[in-house]
Amino acid sequence: MSPLPSSADSDSGKPHSKTASPQPRSQAIQRRATQHSSASAHSRATADPTHTRISSPLSSRRQTPSARAAPPQAASDPPNSTVHEVRIASRSAEPPSAQAQMFRDAVSSATGVLAPSDAYSGLGQYPGKRSRFAIKPWMRLALILTAVFGLAYFGIAGLRSSSAFSGLGGSAARAKAVDPRLQSAHCDVPHPGRPLVQYVLMIDAGSTGSRIHVYKFNYCKSHPELEGEVFEQLKPGLSSFGEDAQGAAHSLDGLLRVAMDGVPESLRPCTPVAVKATAGLRMLGAEKSGRILSAVEDRLAHAYPFRLVPDRAVEIMDGRDEGIYAWITVNYLLGTLGTPAHKTAATFDLGGGSTQIVFEPRLEAWDSSAPGGPQMAPGEHRYQMGYGGENYTLYQHSYLGYGLMEARKKIKALIAQDASNSGRFSVEHPCFPPGFREEVATNDGKSQVTIKGKEALGSGAASDACLSSVRQILNKDAPCAQKPCSFNGVYQPALDKTFADNPFYIFSYFYDRTYPLGVRDEFKLSDVKALADKVCRHDVSLFALKPEQEEITAENHYCLDLSFQYALLRDGVGMAENRVVRSTRKIKDAETGWCLGASLAVLDQNRYCR
């Protein structure tokens, strides 16, 4: 039996000089069992000295540098590794069996992975202790399967997460790629047989400038619903170009660029466009206005991708249509069309060259005793239409020459004529502020008179003096062939008898002259008179806000304009002083005026996008 080395001999690398003491039977049996596995371990140690150092860290720590450098012992000598296994095994209560050790050595040799005893030795633990927690083969297999399935689970979950993330990113990219101008904010599926969205371009060629309305409608229901609007305007108007028809046509390019930006490219070929000129071009004369309209239509047809409406794409709009379209616009936006109550609003649109009034008179409240029921007098003023299953009989009239700009000309010419008739060629007038000066031709065109501004005479007097001249152009004394009449001999059902309670909307220049001076949204006619009295005193210090002072200073026709507006409402159409009126530029974020009503008529007459 080989002797056990002492600690000193082991450290010095010398053979042990003492004889081993007798051992108990149990240890002897254990030694024989251990020698078999130790021989295998020694065989590995001989082939790989580093393996011995990893498997026996305690011995390595005890070795001196000379001992660590010594060559391994011959195979016939009792190997140190066997001695170590015996020493360590003697400290274990339940040493591993030879079969278990052989199984671990075989696994380590086949896989190149350290045996459990070697691994535990590498961690500074006794291999003998490892045997107490020996892993059975079926447990090892269970651990391997658990690891495989765990990796598979988390790997698939990771792939799913990655795919989900990629899917979200792809969806976001696709959503970003969809042009919102092609979608509706109110539905995803259109009414059968209708496009989801439909654009309409309406150009208002007015007397003082041109304006474009880019309307976006949806067909979530059977009828078009306004979803959005882009509005732009420029000056001067088409009529200012006179003989230069091409210049007039090219003047609309700025507006059409707005349309190109607002309408998606795919919908441009099926987007209808129309140009409706109003009073300004009408007063230019048939020959000049005809050349301008032809040039405009040619440019629209060849320079832009939009579709001209089939019928009268570019035209001078009849004043009758202008008023009706404005009425449709307001009541469409208010939601009062198509209801049995017929609580529709009146509209009074004050433009530059003309003004239009439209309302639905309730004649039964006027003359219920008339044979066969009350009837509106026949004539061009009578207009019948249907909407939403309801029939409407409207009164409408367009007063050509009574727009604000034309009214200014009439009033100035009248003032000049009165001065000329009295032999004067210069006159001061309270309708204008001090410092105002303008050369004006008389009505008969025979002479020129200089009109100057005049200092105010006192509170209220300046407004009354201006009103006396303004009222003259209304021609209230004209013969009235069919009563009752409003002014200039025009038939009109009385407002106080047939339209006393329904809403009354005034807009365009009504709005432009009252809103900047603090008269907002809803007010009485008497408020317009009070504002005119204040302005006609020609004292900007009466207005506390600087923007109001700057507004009056910049526009020296404020007294004249407000006086005319009051006279038109009170003396012209017969509105009561305490009548509440509403003045606004927009209703539900859409511009008031005739353009929206005309666009609805365009969609009603034809189908465009599919």
URQUIHU-V744863 format. One record per residue. N is the residue number from 0. RES is the residue in one letter. PHI is phi as a letter, one per 40 degrees, with the letter a starting at -180 (none if undefined). PSI is psi in whole degrees, 0 to 359 (* if undefined). NEAR is the number of other ideal C-beta (glycine too) atoms within 10 Angstrom. Layout:
# URQUIHU-V744863
{{N | RES | PHI | PSI | NEAR} {N | RES | PHI | PSI | NEAR}}
This chain:
# URQUIHU-V744863
{{0 | M | none | 136 | 10} {1 | S | c | 143 | 14} {2 | P | c | 151 | 15} {3 | L | c | 131 | 17} {4 | P | c | 145 | 21} {5 | S | c | 169 | 13} {6 | S | c | 321 | 8} {7 | A | c | 317 | 10} {8 | D | c | 322 | 15} {9 | S | c | 322 | 19} {10 | D | c | 328 | 15} {11 | S | c | 347 | 13} {12 | G | g | 8 | 15} {13 | K | c | 156 | 12} {14 | P | c | 151 | 9} {15 | H | c | 137 | 16} {16 | S | c | 352 | 9} {17 | K | b | 156 | 10} {18 | T | c | 142 | 9} {19 | A | c | 142 | 10} {20 | S | c | 154 | 7} {21 | P | d | 147 | 8} {22 | Q | b | 153 | 15} {23 | P | c | 161 | 9} {24 | R | c | 319 | 7} {25 | S | c | 322 | 9} {26 | Q | c | 326 | 14} {27 | A | c | 314 | 12} {28 | I | d | 316 | 12} {29 | Q | c | 322 | 18} {30 | R | c | 317 | 18} {31 | R | c | 322 | 10} {32 | A | c | 327 | 16} {33 | T | c | 331 | 24} {34 | Q | c | 327 | 17} {35 | H | c | 314 | 12} {36 | S | c | 329 | 24} {37 | S | c | 327 | 23} {38 | A | c | 319 | 14} {39 | S | c | 316 | 16} {40 | A | c | 319 | 24} {41 | H | c | 324 | 22} {42 | S | c | 317 | 14} {43 | R | c | 321 | 17} {44 | A | c | 325 | 21} {45 | T | c | 321 | 16} {46 | A | c | 329 | 10} {47 | D | a | 96 | 11} {48 | P | c | 329 | 11} {49 | T | c | 329 | 8} {50 | H | c | 321 | 17} {51 | T | c | 321 | 22} {52 | R | c | 321 | 17} {53 | I | c | 320 | 14} {54 | S | c | 343 | 24} {55 | S | b | 69 | 23} {56 | P | c | 329 | 14} {57 | L | c | 317 | 12} {58 | S | c | 322 | 20} {59 | S | c | 323 | 14} {60 | R | c | 332 | 9} {61 | R | c | 342 | 13} {62 | Q | c | 146 | 18} {63 | T | c | 167 | 12} {64 | P | d | 321 | 6} {65 | S | c | 321 | 10} {66 | A | c | 319 | 15} {67 | R | c | 333 | 12} {68 | A | c | 348 | 9} {69 | A | c | 147 | 10} {70 | P | c | 159 | 6} {71 | P | c | 155 | 15} {72 | Q | c | 160 | 14} {73 | A | c | 159 | 8} {74 | A | c | 335 | 10} {75 | S | c | 338 | 6} {76 | D | c | 153 | 12} {77 | P | c | 118 | 19} {78 | P | c | 145 | 23} {79 | N | d | 324 | 20} {80 | S | c | 326 | 25} {81 | T | c | 320 | 20} {82 | V | c | 317 | 18} {83 | H | c | 316 | 21} {84 | E | c | 320 | 27} {85 | V | c | 315 | 19} {86 | R | c | 314 | 15} {87 | I | c | 320 | 19} {88 | A | c | 329 | 21} {89 | S | c | 343 | 16} {90 | R | c | 352 | 10} {91 | S | c | 139 | 16} {92 | A | c | 324 | 8} {93 | E | b | 84 | 10} {94 | P | c | 154 | 22} {95 | P | c | 148 | 23} {96 | S | c | 162 | 13} {97 | A | c | 324 | 15} {98 | Q | c | 318 | 9} {99 | A | c | 319 | 17} {100 | Q | c | 319 | 24} {101 | M | c | 322 | 14} {102 | F | c | 318 | 15} {103 | R | c | 321 | 21} {104 | D | c | 323 | 18} {105 | A | c | 317 | 12} {106 | V | c | 316 | 16} {107 | S | c | 319 | 18} {108 | S | c | 321 | 12} {109 | A | c | 323 | 8} {110 | T | b | 344 | 9} {111 | G | g | 10 | 7} {112 | V | b | 141 | 11} {113 | L | d | 142 | 17} {114 | A | c | 157 | 22} {115 | P | d | 321 | 21} {116 | S | c | 322 | 27} {117 | D | c | 318 | 22} {118 | A | c | 317 | 17} {119 | Y | c | 325 | 19} {120 | S | c | 321 | 24} {121 | G | c | 334 | 14} {122 | L | c | 4 | 9} {123 | G | g | 21 | 9} {124 | Q | b | 162 | 13} {125 | Y | c | 128 | 15} {126 | P | d | 332 | 23} {127 | G | c | 328 | 21} {128 | K | c | 329 | 15} {129 | R | c | 328 | 21} {130 | S | c | 337 | 20} {131 | R | c | 334 | 11} {132 | F | b | 35 | 8} {133 | A | d | 136 | 15} {134 | I | c | 124 | 13} {135 | K | c | 156 | 9} {136 | P | d | 318 | 10} {137 | W | c | 331 | 8} {138 | M | c | 321 | 10} {139 | R | c | 317 | 12} {140 | L | c | 320 | 11} {141 | A | c | 319 | 12} {142 | L | c | 319 | 11} {143 | I | c | 315 | 10} {144 | L | c | 320 | 10} {145 | T | c | 317 | 10} {146 | A | c | 318 | 10} {147 | V | c | 312 | 10} {148 | F | c | 325 | 10} {149 | G | c | 314 | 10} {150 | L | c | 320 | 10} {151 | A | c | 316 | 10} {152 | Y | c | 308 | 10} {153 | F | c | 330 | 10} {154 | G | c | 315 | 10} {155 | I | c | 320 | 10} {156 | A | c | 320 | 10} {157 | G | c | 318 | 10} {158 | L | c | 320 | 10} {159 | R | c | 318 | 11} {160 | S | c | 318 | 10} {161 | S | c | 318 | 10} {162 | S | c | 319 | 11} {163 | A | c | 317 | 10} {164 | F | c | 317 | 10} {165 | S | c | 322 | 10} {166 | G | c | 318 | 11} {167 | L | c | 317 | 10} {168 | G | c | 320 | 10} {169 | G | c | 319 | 11} {170 | S | c | 317 | 10} {171 | A | c | 320 | 10} {172 | A | c | 319 | 9} {173 | R | c | 319 | 9} {174 | A | c | 322 | 9} {175 | K | c | 329 | 9} {176 | A | c | 336 | 7} {177 | V | c | 126 | 9} {178 | D | c | 119 | 11} {179 | P | c | 340 | 10} {180 | R | c | 343 | 16} {181 | L | c | 354 | 12} {182 | Q | b | 163 | 14} {183 | S | b | 143 | 20} {184 | A | c | 355 | 11} {185 | H | b | 341 | 11} {186 | C | a | 164 | 14} {187 | D | b | 337 | 8} {188 | V | b | 127 | 9} {189 | P | c | 169 | 16} {190 | H | c | 142 | 15} {191 | P | d | 132 | 7} {192 | G | g | 4 | 9} {193 | R | b | 153 | 19} {194 | P | c | 160 | 19} {195 | L | c | 314 | 17} {196 | V | b | 151 | 23} {197 | Q | a | 127 | 24} {198 | Y | c | 150 | 26} {199 | V | b | 135 | 26} {200 | L | b | 123 | 29} {201 | M | b | 121 | 24} {202 | I | b | 121 | 23} {203 | D | c | 104 | 26} {204 | A | c | 86 | 28} {205 | G | c | 181 | 26} {206 | S | c | 331 | 25} {207 | T | b | 350 | 18} {208 | G | i | 172 | 17} {209 | S | b | 147 | 23} {210 | R | b | 144 | 19} {211 | I | b | 140 | 25} {212 | H | b | 118 | 24} {213 | V | b | 102 | 23} {214 | Y | c | 137 | 26} {215 | K | b | 119 | 21} {216 | F | b | 153 | 22} {217 | N | b | 158 | 22} {218 | Y | b | 50 | 22} {219 | C | c | 334 | 20} {220 | K | b | 186 | 12} {221 | S | c | 336 | 9} {222 | H | b | 155 | 15} {223 | P | c | 139 | 22} {224 | E | b | 130 | 14} {225 | L | c | 127 | 19} {226 | E | b | 333 | 16} {227 | G | a | 162 | 17} {228 | E | a | 137 | 18} {229 | V | b | 130 | 16} {230 | F | b | 137 | 17} {231 | E | a | 148 | 17} {232 | Q | a | 158 | 15} {233 | L | a | 162 | 15} {234 | K | b | 153 | 11} {235 | P | c | 183 | 14} {236 | G | c | 171 | 24} {237 | L | c | 326 | 29} {238 | S | c | 338 | 25} {239 | S | c | 347 | 17} {240 | F | c | 345 | 21} {241 | G | f | 249 | 14} {242 | E | c | 343 | 10} {243 | D | c | 81 | 15} {244 | A | c | 320 | 20} {245 | Q | c | 322 | 14} {246 | G | c | 322 | 14} {247 | A | c | 318 | 27} {248 | A | c | 316 | 24} {249 | H | c | 341 | 15} {250 | S | c | 342 | 22} {251 | L | c | 358 | 21} {252 | D | c | 322 | 12} {253 | G | c | 323 | 13} {254 | L | c | 321 | 21} {255 | L | c | 334 | 19} {256 | R | c | 324 | 13} {257 | V | c | 320 | 18} {258 | A | c | 320 | 23} {259 | M | c | 324 | 13} {260 | D | c | 329 | 11} {261 | G | c | 335 | 19} {262 | V | b | 129 | 23} {263 | P | d | 148 | 13} {264 | E | d | 321 | 10} {265 | S | c | 339 | 11} {266 | L | b | 356 | 20} {267 | R | c | 318 | 17} {268 | P | c | 338 | 11} {269 | C | b | 19 | 17} {270 | T | c | 115 | 22} {271 | P | c | 146 | 22} {272 | V | b | 140 | 26} {273 | A | a | 148 | 24} {274 | V | b | 121 | 27} {275 | K | b | 112 | 23} {276 | A | c | 149 | 25} {277 | T | b | 211 | 28} {278 | A | d | 325 | 28} {279 | G | d | 312 | 26} {280 | L | c | 330 | 27} {281 | R | c | 323 | 19} {282 | M | c | 355 | 16} {283 | L | c | 339 | 22} {284 | G | h | 151 | 11} {285 | A | c | 318 | 9} {286 | E | c | 308 | 9} {287 | K | c | 315 | 17} {288 | S | c | 326 | 21} {289 | G | c | 317 | 14} {290 | R | c | 320 | 19} {291 | I | c | 315 | 28} {292 | L | c | 320 | 22} {293 | S | c | 319 | 13} {294 | A | c | 320 | 20} {295 | V | c | 315 | 25} {296 | E | c | 320 | 16} {297 | D | c | 319 | 14} {298 | R | c | 321 | 18} {299 | L | c | 321 | 22} {300 | A | c | 329 | 14} {301 | H | b | 341 | 7} {302 | A | b | 350 | 12} {303 | Y | b | 152 | 19} {304 | P | c | 0 | 14} {305 | F | c | 164 | 23} {306 | R | b | 123 | 19} {307 | L | c | 139 | 16} {308 | V | c | 145 | 23} {309 | P | c | 328 | 10} {310 | D | b | 118 | 10} {311 | R | f | 62 | 12} {312 | A | c | 320 | 19} {313 | V | b | 116 | 24} {314 | E | a | 165 | 18} {315 | I | c | 116 | 22} {316 | M | c | 138 | 22} {317 | D | c | 140 | 13} {318 | G | d | 329 | 21} {319 | R | c | 313 | 16} {320 | D | c | 323 | 19} {321 | E | d | 314 | 27} {322 | G | c | 318 | 28} {323 | I | c | 316 | 23} {324 | Y | c | 323 | 25} {325 | A | c | 320 | 28} {326 | W | c | 316 | 30} {327 | I | c | 317 | 24} {328 | T | d | 307 | 27} {329 | V | c | 313 | 28} {330 | N | c | 332 | 26} {331 | Y | c | 314 | 21} {332 | L | c | 327 | 20} {333 | L | c | 344 | 15} {334 | G | g | 24 | 10} {335 | T | c | 357 | 17} {336 | L | c | 145 | 18} {337 | G | g | 15 | 14} {338 | T | b | 143 | 14} {339 | P | c | 337 | 8} {340 | A | c | 333 | 7} {341 | H | f | 42 | 13} {342 | K | c | 56 | 14} {343 | T | c | 158 | 23} {344 | A | c | 149 | 20} {345 | A | c | 154 | 24} {346 | T | b | 139 | 28} {347 | F | b | 106 | 26} {348 | D | b | 112 | 27} {349 | L | c | 103 | 26} {350 | G | c | 197 | 28} {351 | G | c | 322 | 22} {352 | G | b | 336 | 25} {353 | S | a | 171 | 25} {354 | T | b | 144 | 31} {355 | Q | b | 138 | 29} {356 | I | b | 136 | 28} {357 | V | a | 134 | 28} {358 | F | a | 165 | 25} {359 | E | b | 95 | 21} {360 | P | c | 139 | 21} {361 | R | c | 88 | 18} {362 | L | c | 337 | 18} {363 | E | c | 335 | 11} {364 | A | c | 350 | 13} {365 | W | c | 308 | 18} {366 | D | a | 79 | 13} {367 | S | c | 348 | 9} {368 | S | c | 358 | 6} {369 | A | c | 140 | 11} {370 | P | d | 130 | 6} {371 | G | g | 8 | 5} {372 | G | g | 157 | 10} {373 | P | c | 141 | 17} {374 | Q | b | 147 | 12} {375 | M | c | 143 | 18} {376 | A | c | 142 | 14} {377 | P | c | 158 | 9} {378 | G | i | 177 | 12} {379 | E | c | 343 | 10} {380 | H | c | 344 | 20} {381 | R | c | 128 | 14} {382 | Y | b | 127 | 19} {383 | Q | b | 139 | 9} {384 | M | a | 163 | 13} {385 | G | b | 149 | 9} {386 | Y | a | 128 | 16} {387 | G | f | 33 | 9} {388 | G | g | 1 | 8} {389 | E | b | 143 | 14} {390 | N | b | 141 | 9} {391 | Y | b | 133 | 17} {392 | T | b | 111 | 13} {393 | L | b | 150 | 20} {394 | Y | c | 134 | 23} {395 | Q | a | 146 | 22} {396 | H | a | 140 | 21} {397 | S | b | 122 | 25} {398 | Y | c | 95 | 25} {399 | L | c | 133 | 15} {400 | G | g | 1 | 15} {401 | Y | b | 21 | 23} {402 | G | c | 168 | 26} {403 | L | c | 316 | 25} {404 | M | c | 321 | 18} {405 | E | c | 326 | 22} {406 | A | c | 321 | 26} {407 | R | d | 313 | 16} {408 | K | c | 317 | 13} {409 | K | c | 315 | 17} {410 | I | c | 316 | 25} {411 | K | c | 317 | 22} {412 | A | c | 324 | 18} {413 | L | c | 318 | 17} {414 | I | c | 317 | 21} {415 | A | c | 322 | 26} {416 | Q | c | 318 | 19} {417 | D | c | 319 | 17} {418 | A | c | 318 | 21} {419 | S | c | 322 | 20} {420 | N | c | 333 | 11} {421 | S | c | 8 | 8} {422 | G | g | 19 | 6} {423 | R | b | 144 | 12} {424 | F | b | 8 | 12} {425 | S | a | 138 | 11} {426 | V | a | 139 | 17} {427 | E | c | 138 | 14} {428 | H | b | 138 | 21} {429 | P | c | 351 | 25} {430 | C | c | 348 | 29} {431 | F | b | 147 | 24} {432 | P | c | 160 | 25} {433 | P | d | 140 | 12} {434 | G | g | 344 | 9} {435 | F | c | 139 | 18} {436 | R | a | 130 | 11} {437 | E | a | 137 | 13} {438 | E | c | 125 | 11} {439 | V | b | 136 | 21} {440 | A | c | 147 | 16} {441 | T | c | 167 | 19} {442 | N | d | 323 | 14} {443 | D | c | 354 | 11} {444 | G | g | 14 | 9} {445 | K | c | 341 | 9} {446 | S | a | 169 | 13} {447 | Q | b | 141 | 12} {448 | V | b | 138 | 21} {449 | T | c | 120 | 15} {450 | I | c | 129 | 21} {451 | K | b | 157 | 14} {452 | G | c | 165 | 18} {453 | K | b | 144 | 19} {454 | E | c | 147 | 12} {455 | A | c | 146 | 18} {456 | L | c | 347 | 14} {457 | G | i | 180 | 7} {458 | S | c | 120 | 11} {459 | G | g | 332 | 16} {460 | A | c | 321 | 14} {461 | A | c | 318 | 26} {462 | S | c | 318 | 27} {463 | D | c | 321 | 14} {464 | A | c | 322 | 18} {465 | C | c | 321 | 27} {466 | L | c | 328 | 23} {467 | S | c | 325 | 13} {468 | S | c | 322 | 20} {469 | V | c | 318 | 25} {470 | R | c | 336 | 19} {471 | Q | c | 326 | 16} {472 | I | c | 347 | 22} {473 | L | c | 340 | 20} {474 | N | f | 53 | 12} {475 | K | c | 342 | 16} {476 | D | c | 4 | 10} {477 | A | c | 148 | 12} {478 | P | d | 140 | 6} {479 | C | b | 100 | 16} {480 | A | c | 327 | 11} {481 | Q | b | 112 | 13} {482 | K | c | 155 | 9} {483 | P | c | 161 | 15} {484 | C | b | 154 | 17} {485 | S | c | 280 | 22} {486 | F | a | 162 | 22} {487 | N | f | 30 | 17} {488 | G | g | 23 | 14} {489 | V | c | 130 | 19} {490 | Y | c | 139 | 20} {491 | Q | a | 128 | 24} {492 | P | d | 141 | 21} {493 | A | c | 130 | 16} {494 | L | c | 318 | 22} {495 | D | c | 345 | 11} {496 | K | b | 329 | 15} {497 | T | b | 353 | 22} {498 | F | a | 57 | 23} {499 | A | c | 331 | 13} {500 | D | b | 338 | 8} {501 | N | c | 158 | 17} {502 | P | c | 150 | 19} {503 | F | b | 115 | 22} {504 | Y | b | 129 | 24} {505 | I | b | 137 | 26} {506 | F | a | 192 | 24} {507 | S | g | 241 | 23} {508 | Y | c | 337 | 21} {509 | F | d | 314 | 25} {510 | Y | c | 316 | 21} {511 | D | c | 336 | 15} {512 | R | c | 341 | 25} {513 | T | b | 320 | 22} {514 | Y | c | 314 | 15} {515 | P | c | 342 | 18} {516 | L | b | 17 | 18} {517 | G | g | 0 | 14} {518 | V | c | 107 | 19} {519 | R | b | 141 | 12} {520 | D | f | 289 | 11} {521 | E | b | 128 | 12} {522 | F | a | 172 | 17} {523 | K | c | 160 | 16} {524 | L | c | 328 | 19} {525 | S | c | 334 | 14} {526 | D | c | 327 | 17} {527 | V | c | 319 | 26} {528 | K | c | 317 | 21} {529 | A | c | 322 | 15} {530 | L | c | 320 | 21} {531 | A | c | 318 | 27} {532 | D | c | 319 | 21} {533 | K | c | 315 | 20} {534 | V | c | 320 | 26} {535 | C | c | 356 | 28} {536 | R | c | 351 | 21} {537 | H | f | 44 | 21} {538 | D | b | 101 | 14} {539 | V | c | 341 | 15} {540 | S | c | 346 | 7} {541 | L | c | 346 | 12} {542 | F | b | 122 | 17} {543 | A | c | 327 | 8} {544 | L | c | 136 | 11} {545 | K | c | 319 | 9} {546 | P | d | 324 | 11} {547 | E | c | 319 | 16} {548 | Q | c | 317 | 14} {549 | E | c | 324 | 13} {550 | E | c | 314 | 17} {551 | I | c | 322 | 21} {552 | T | c | 322 | 11} {553 | A | c | 332 | 9} {554 | E | b | 103 | 14} {555 | N | c | 15 | 18} {556 | H | b | 11 | 18} {557 | Y | d | 316 | 24} {558 | C | c | 314 | 29} {559 | L | c | 315 | 27} {560 | D | c | 313 | 25} {561 | L | c | 324 | 27} {562 | S | c | 319 | 29} {563 | F | c | 317 | 30} {564 | Q | c | 318 | 27} {565 | Y | c | 315 | 26} {566 | A | c | 322 | 25} {567 | L | c | 319 | 27} {568 | L | c | 316 | 25} {569 | R | c | 306 | 19} {570 | D | c | 333 | 16} {571 | G | c | 290 | 26} {572 | V | c | 356 | 21} {573 | G | g | 37 | 18} {574 | M | c | 140 | 23} {575 | A | c | 153 | 14} {576 | E | c | 325 | 13} {577 | N | c | 11 | 8} {578 | R | c | 132 | 17} {579 | V | c | 131 | 12} {580 | V | b | 159 | 21} {581 | R | b | 133 | 17} {582 | S | b | 124 | 23} {583 | T | a | 155 | 17} {584 | R | c | 334 | 14} {585 | K | b | 148 | 13} {586 | I | b | 122 | 20} {587 | K | f | 45 | 9} {588 | D | g | 14 | 9} {589 | A | b | 141 | 20} {590 | E | c | 136 | 19} {591 | T | c | 173 | 24} {592 | G | h | 183 | 25} {593 | W | c | 345 | 28} {594 | C | c | 318 | 27} {595 | L | c | 318 | 25} {596 | G | c | 320 | 25} {597 | A | c | 323 | 24} {598 | S | c | 321 | 28} {599 | L | c | 323 | 21} {600 | A | c | 322 | 15} {601 | V | c | 315 | 22} {602 | L | c | 332 | 17} {603 | D | c | 331 | 11} {604 | Q | c | 333 | 11} {605 | N | a | 162 | 11} {606 | R | b | 141 | 12} {607 | Y | b | 277 | 17} {608 | C | c | 147 | 17} {609 | R | b | * | 7}}
